[in-house]
Amino acid sequence: MVEEFIRENPGVYKKKSLWESLPRKMIYQTFCVIFDYLLELGKIAQDKEGHVCWIWNPELVKKYLARPDLSWRK
């Protein structure tokens, strides 16, 4: 639910207003765990003003992972 809401409203809300605007209510601590998890995975980002935006692009990730010049050397 949190992921979908951020995808549909990129750059509109800050963290607290995002939580308040969710379609269904959730405990703030649970929201914070989900939010931190998405930040750590690199699926969302916050700008310097605190607005939240969805940045995950799986097609682009697949494209870069397929490039041999960007792979890890063993």
N, CA, C and O of each residue as an XYZ file, in Angstrom:
296
protein
N       0.820     -1.178      0.000
C       0.000      0.000      0.000
C       0.873      1.255      0.000
O       0.585      2.210     -0.721
N       1.922      1.257      0.792
C       2.811      2.425      0.871
C       3.547      2.611     -0.449
O       3.656      3.729     -0.951
N       4.051      1.519     -1.009
C       4.765      1.598     -2.288
C       3.866      2.161     -3.387
O       4.264      3.069     -4.117
N       2.664      1.626     -3.500
C       1.743      2.072     -4.540
C       1.403      3.547     -4.387
O       1.343      4.280     -5.375
N       1.181      3.983     -3.155
C       0.816      5.375     -2.913
C       1.955      6.310     -3.301
O       1.715      7.373     -3.874
N       3.195      5.923     -2.994
C       4.347      6.758     -3.361
C       4.514      6.784     -4.877
O       4.811      7.833     -5.448
N       4.327      5.630     -5.538
C       4.431      5.575     -6.996
C       3.403      6.480     -7.677
O       3.701      7.119     -8.686
N       2.201      6.529     -7.121
C       1.135      7.330     -7.722
C       1.281      8.820     -7.419
O       0.744      9.648     -8.155
N       2.002      9.182     -6.344
C       2.140     10.577     -5.929
C       3.604     10.949     -5.707
O       3.974     11.298     -4.586
N       4.444     10.886     -6.735
C       5.867     11.174     -6.526
C       6.140     12.652     -6.292
O       5.662     13.509     -7.036
N       6.903     12.936     -5.265
C       7.335     14.296     -5.001
C       6.280     15.213     -4.411
O       6.523     16.411     -4.266
N       5.118     14.681     -4.068
C       4.028     15.511     -3.567
C       4.094     15.656     -2.049
O       3.866     16.742     -1.516
N       4.402     14.569     -1.359
C       4.316     14.539      0.097
C       5.677     14.428      0.763
O       6.636     13.911      0.190
N       5.732     14.929      1.990
C       6.855     14.666      2.872
C       6.484     13.444      3.709
O       5.364     12.945      3.600
N       7.398     12.956      4.537
C       7.184     11.701      5.244
C       5.916     11.710      6.107
O       5.083     10.813      5.977
N       5.762     12.686      6.966
C       4.614     12.710      7.879
C       3.303     12.930      7.124
O       2.305     12.275      7.426
N       3.290     13.838      6.148
C       2.061     14.072      5.391
C       1.717     12.865      4.511
O       0.545     12.621      4.224
N       2.726     12.120      4.088
C       2.499     10.894      3.336
C       1.765      9.888      4.208
O       0.794      9.271      3.769
N       2.225      9.723      5.434
C       1.580      8.801      6.366
C       0.128      9.217      6.636
O      -0.766      8.373      6.683
N      -0.093     10.505      6.809
C      -1.443     11.001      7.079
C      -2.365     10.850      5.878
O      -3.582     10.795      6.050
N      -1.821     10.781      4.671
C      -2.627     10.730      3.454
C      -2.839      9.320      2.912
O      -3.495      9.155      1.884
N      -2.307      8.312      3.571
C      -2.490      6.943      3.102
C      -3.971      6.595      3.057
O      -4.739      7.074      3.892
N      -4.392      5.758      2.084
C      -5.815      5.420      1.968
C      -6.371      4.676      3.186
O      -7.532      4.861      3.551
N      -5.550      3.842      3.808
C      -5.957      3.169      5.042
C      -4.980      3.564      6.126
O      -3.787      3.723      5.865
N      -5.468      3.723      7.326
C      -4.618      4.135      8.441
C      -3.714      2.994      8.882
O      -4.082      1.821      8.814
N      -2.535      3.362      9.331
C      -1.572      2.384      9.832
C      -0.812      3.047     10.977
O      -0.710      4.272     11.048
N      -0.284      2.221     11.866
C       0.489      2.722     13.002
C       1.766      3.379     12.460
O       2.410      2.854     11.552
N       2.118      4.538     13.034
C       3.247      5.310     12.523
C       4.562      4.528     12.598
O       5.401      4.644     11.705
N       4.746      3.740     13.648
C       5.977      2.960     13.779
C       6.087      1.924     12.660
O       7.178      1.681     12.143
N       4.976      1.322     12.291
C       4.976      0.368     11.182
C       5.312      1.082      9.879
O       6.088      0.580      9.066
N       4.722      2.253      9.692
C       5.007      3.055      8.505
C       6.495      3.402      8.436
O       7.099      3.339      7.365
N       7.085      3.766      9.574
C       8.509      4.122      9.600
C       9.397      2.951      9.218
O      10.400      3.133      8.528
N       9.039      1.740      9.661
C       9.811      0.552      9.294
C       9.748      0.331      7.786
O      10.772      0.076      7.152
N       8.553      0.426      7.211
C       8.383      0.258      5.766
C       9.135      1.345      5.010
O       9.811      1.062      4.021
N       9.020      2.583      5.470
C       9.673      3.716      4.829
C      11.193      3.546      4.832
O      11.840      3.734      3.802
N      11.764      3.192      5.987
C      13.210      2.986      6.087
C      13.671      1.831      5.206
O      14.747      1.895      4.612
N      12.862      0.774      5.118
C      13.179     -0.375      4.286
C      13.242      0.040      2.809
O      14.164     -0.352      2.094
N      12.265      0.830      2.355
C      12.249      1.286      0.965
C      13.420      2.223      0.672
O      13.994      2.184     -0.417
N      13.769      3.056      1.638
C      14.938      3.934      1.475
C      16.222      3.116      1.349
O      17.070      3.397      0.502
N      16.350      2.107      2.196
C      17.564      1.281      2.201
C      17.690      0.473      0.913
O      18.799      0.269      0.419
N      16.575      0.014      0.369
C      16.603     -0.736     -0.888
C      16.884      0.152     -2.098
O      17.262     -0.344     -3.159
N      16.704      1.442     -1.943
C      16.912      2.355     -3.051
C      15.694      2.499     -3.941
O      15.809      2.908     -5.097
N      14.534      2.167     -3.414
C      13.314      2.307     -4.199
C      12.710      3.697     -4.080
O      12.005      4.141     -4.986
N      12.976      4.392     -2.975
C      12.492      5.758     -2.815
C      13.665      6.650     -2.414
O      14.713      6.176     -1.975
N      13.457      7.935     -2.575
C      14.472      8.908     -2.170
C      13.761     10.150     -1.654
O      12.595     10.394     -1.963
N      14.490     10.931     -0.859
C      13.979     12.193     -0.359
C      14.884     13.304     -0.859
O      16.108     13.168     -0.851
N      14.279     14.406     -1.296
C      15.095     15.539     -1.704
C      15.475     16.359     -0.477
O      15.110     16.005      0.644
N      16.196     17.438     -0.682
C      16.695     18.208      0.461
C      15.571     18.875      1.250
O      15.769     19.246      2.406
N      14.398     19.031      0.643
C      13.254     19.598      1.342
C      12.430     18.527      2.047
O      11.532     18.859      2.821
N      12.717     17.244      1.797
C      12.025     16.150      2.467
C      10.920     15.497      1.668
O      10.248     14.600      2.178
N      10.709     15.921      0.421
C       9.677     15.304     -0.403
C      10.129     13.912     -0.839
O      11.297     13.694     -1.160
N       9.190     12.987     -0.845
C       9.478     11.585     -1.145
C       9.125     11.294     -2.597
O       8.080     11.720     -3.090
N      10.008     10.561     -3.280
C       9.800     10.233     -4.684
C      10.180      8.778     -4.944
O      11.121      8.258     -4.344
N       9.455      8.138     -5.826
C       9.745      6.759     -6.235
C      10.829      6.803     -7.301
O      10.671      7.497     -8.305
N      11.935      6.073     -7.105
C      13.035      6.109     -8.068
C      13.386      4.737     -8.643
O      14.254      4.649     -9.512
N      12.751      3.688     -8.194
C      13.093      2.333     -8.629
C      12.626      2.108    -10.053
O      11.473      2.387    -10.381
N      13.517      1.602    -10.910
C      13.209      1.314    -12.299
C      13.813     -0.054    -12.637
O      14.986     -0.135    -12.999
N      13.021     -1.129    -12.522
C      13.575     -2.477    -12.721
C      14.132     -2.723    -14.124
O      15.101     -3.469    -14.273
N      13.540     -2.111    -15.157
C      14.058     -2.317    -16.513
C      15.463     -1.735    -16.660
O      16.329     -2.333    -17.299
N      15.675     -0.574    -16.065
C      16.990      0.049    -16.119
C      18.016     -0.767    -15.338
O      19.167     -0.886    -15.759
N      17.607     -1.323    -14.213
C      18.504     -2.159    -13.417
C      18.923     -3.396    -14.212
O      20.100     -3.757    -14.231
N      17.955     -4.043    -14.867
C      18.273     -5.220    -15.686
C      19.250     -4.856    -16.801
O      20.166     -5.620    -17.107
N      19.049     -3.687    -17.405
C      19.922     -3.245    -18.488
C      21.364     -3.097    -17.993
O      22.298     -3.557    -18.650
N      21.542     -2.460    -16.842
C      22.890     -2.256    -16.320
C      23.507     -3.542    -15.770
O      24.721     -3.725    -15.858
N      22.698     -4.425    -15.210
C      23.230     -5.701    -14.724
C      23.687     -6.593    -15.866
O      24.564     -7.435    -15.674
N      23.116     -6.426    -17.041
C      23.490     -7.236    -18.197
C      24.794     -6.773    -18.845
O      25.380     -7.505    -19.642
N      25.249     -5.580    -18.514
C      26.483     -5.073    -19.115
C      27.702     -5.727    -18.467
O      27.878     -5.629    -17.253
N      28.545     -6.392    -19.257
C      29.707     -7.076    -18.691
C      30.758     -6.112    -18.136
O      31.512     -6.481    -17.235
N      30.820     -4.891    -18.654
C      31.834     -3.958    -18.167
C      31.471     -3.392    -16.795
O      32.292     -2.716    -16.175
N      30.269     -3.653    -16.315
C      29.865     -3.185    -14.991
C      29.780     -4.304    -13.960
O      29.284     -4.083    -12.855
N      30.257     -5.507    -14.300
C      30.164     -6.632    -13.377
C      31.341     -6.650    -12.402
O      32.379     -6.035    -12.648
N      31.157     -7.362    -11.298
C      32.213     -7.513    -10.294
C      33.273     -8.472    -10.789
O      32.959     -9.479    -11.425
N      34.510     -8.170    -10.505
C      35.602     -9.065    -10.889
C      35.937     -9.961     -9.719
O      35.896     -9.541     -8.563
N      36.267    -11.199    -10.031
C      36.616    -12.163     -8.976
C      38.069    -12.483     -9.005
O      38.542    -13.276     -8.191
